Amino acid sequence: MGRYALKRLVQGAITVWFIATATFFAMHMVPGDPLASDKAVSEKIRANLEAKYGLDKPLLTQYGIYMGNLARGDFGISFTQENRRVNDIIREHFPVSATLGILAVVFAALGGILWGALTALNRNRMPDIVIMLLVILGISVPSFVFAALGQLTLVNINNLLGFSLLPVAGWGTVAHMLIPSLVLGLGTMAYLTRLMRSSMLEIMNSDFVRTARSKGVPAPRIFTHHQLRNAILPVITVLGPSIAVITTGGFVVEIVFAIPGLGRYFVQAVQQSDYTVIMGTTVFYGAFLVLMVIIVDLVYGLIDPRVRLE
């Protein structure tokens, strides 16, 4: 187990290096001037700005400096936010995005397991048909469309009631988190519902379930100890990547609901060609995704004794 974990960590480090390298060279190939928004009224001021951010050096030298700083955990200084380090932006605003993402994953996981098991138990009947139609809708419609519809619906409900049932936008309380996290988790919930349904149907027709029935094991025990426990394993496999995907996929949702998360700053950085913020957040989210995948691999081996990680 320990050797496997070390091997996966080394592979993860190589993956993060590749992400950082690809992001660095991709950003320098994108048309545009990262200093265009600054008031560089003279060549001397522009030269000073380029020297400050290392843009006056050859590309490979910049890459060497960038990787050296990255090895020390330093993502650099923002081009557009005066004297503000990318590390500070991530440290201050990622907890907001992480909180929103974790709540969305909780909604998605609980809903996916519940609806997936329900559709499998009622295969080809009305609950199965209705839920699967909603699942197709949830997979097909982007999260920002659900965000706009959810916000509009909430505004109409508040106007109808004459008081604010839930906040329309902002951040700070549990009430502010409910609708954005639900909207953000809908797509993943739909995907997990399909996955859980397929896994449940396969387990329900397996030999060991038929054997348990023939021995007279009560149906509730068969469901909890044999069907649900085995069917949930594929769902656990995708939960780790889902956490990272939901967290990074919440960029537009954060903007719609005026949530001060890291995604909001990433979108602003793209609009303003803020190279350091774009590269820093991309590498950070890439490392976060790799870490989640590694953790899920290790947890999967602990949950399912049939898996031998070595």
Secondary structure, DSSP 8 states (H G I E B T S, - for coil): -HHHHHHHHHHHHHHHHHHHHHHHHHHHHSSS-TTTTS---SHHHHHHHHHHHTTTS-HHHHHHHHHHHHHTT---B-SSSTT-BHHHHHHHHHHHHHHHHHHHHHHHHHHHHHHHHHHHHTTTSHHHHHHHHHHHHHHHS-HHHHHHHHHHHHHHHHHHHTS-SS-SS--SSHHHHHHHHHHHHHHHHHHHHHHHHHHHHHHHTSHHHHHHHHTT--HHHIIIIIIIHHHTHHHHHHHHHHHHHHHHTTHHHHHHTT--SHHHHHHHHHHHT-HHHHHHHHHHHHHHHHHHHHHHHHHHHHH-TT----
